[in-house]
Amino acid sequence: MLCGGKKSYFAAAVCIITLTSMVTLSYLRLQRLSHLPKIIQEGSRCRGKITNSTITALKDNRTFIISPYFDDRESKVTRVIGIVHHEDVKQLYCWFCCQPDGKIYVSKAKIDVHSDRFGFPYGAADIVCLEPENCDPTHVSIHQSPHGSIDQLPRFEIKNRKTETFSVDFTVCISAMFGNYNNVLQFIQSMEMYKILGVQKVVIYKNNCSHLMEKVLKFYMEEGTVEIIPWPINSHLRVSSKWHFTQDAKHIGYYGQITALNDCLYRNMQRSKFVVLNDADEIILPLKHPDWKTMMSSLQEQNPGTGIFLFENHIFPKTVSTHVFNISAWNAVPGVNVLQHVHREPDRKQVINPRKMIIDPRKVVQTSVHSVLRAYGNSVNVPMDVALIYHCRVPLQGNLPRESLIRDTTLWRYNSSLIMNVNKVLYQTVL
């Protein structure tokens, strides 16, 4: 035997490596076997109650299910987007009911809590289960145990089961609208800019907003532009409007924004060529192209194999304004008039500007707010001379004098179309 032969350091090292490899392979084989679907019942009918809630708490009250999605990019799995307590949730199982043969399969889930949890005890998680080989289940139940009755478990529809042709080129994901949101004018301006730039769909995870904002959302929903996903996360967890646990010791940060973004990514994986992850007060402004379609065609041609395009965020403080485009009818509408804010803050030394993204959703596995966590495609930082994020908000460098700001009127290239379109919406909703 190798280990009993020459007593040399080399032989000992080879022996250790060989044994380690064998143990590792055996462990991985056992792990995979433990996650394979097992038949626990036959001749049954799927009687569990189908749930349509956006957020569903399991009985442990430590696991919250958002939605399951079919994902066959690596193997045939159901990937459930959820929220879990990062320490307390140790085991979960997927229960698949296969019709018409009535076989019930149970798969042990791999629980993958996303790394960007920012110290909060609850975080976004992928609950991933291998599917039965001879079945394409339409629904799944999630349970803490491989034993019990499927009739007592809520059932969730597995989305993305059928491959679709893209119905839109660009979908914007906005998460989450909260705090009785009432920045009506800026929201309408952002929506109309998105449409000018080539967006056909905007998905909004809505916690709450003002009555006036509800009227505006209703208009865009009836128009077919906006899809509202109810997001009652504060009914289940103590939520923070801050991004880090050290700033606010609650259950989960920023109204579960990261979970909503991941759900939006998978929700639009089969129906949108690109998904744009940004906030309602942010607009990706192309500098070399008239719209996003021509910009993305150029960027993809220059960066083959790239699935993630990151754009640099630049602050245009709402505290610094110009009298140009002081439209009297707009003064009665709550919110910021972005056309009056064309001075941006200069870059700060040793501070990296955060980025937001346009992604090919089929190349992304997990996303955070300013970067992707797991992907199949490459990432590229888009140069500022190609595009930048116009972000009109409270200043980050509030003490800077006006002359230290950079006058940037890129947004004014769209002023004629923007003013006309905003007026149309305002006169049908607010004015």
Secondary structure, DSSP 8 states (H G I E B T S, - for coil): --TTS---HHHHHHHHHHHHHHHHHHHHHHHHHHHS-EEEE-S----S-B---SSEE-TTSSEEEEEEEEE-SSSSEEEEEEEEETTT----EEEEEETTTTEEEEEE-EEEE-S--TT-SEEEEEEEEE--TT---SEEEEESSS-S-GGGS-BEE-BT-S----SEEEEEEEEEE-SSB--HHHHHHHHHHHHHHT--EEEEEES-B-HHHHHHHHHHHHHTSEEEEE--GGGTS-B-SSSSTTT--SSBSGGGHHHHHHHHHHHTTTTEEEEEE--TTEEEEESSSSSHHHHHHHHHHHSTTEEEEEEEEEEEETTS--STT--GGGGGSSS--GGG--EE----TT----EEEEE-GGGEEEE-SSSEEEESSEEEE--TTTEEEEEEES-SSTT--GGGSEE--GGGGGHHHHHHHHHHHHHHHT-
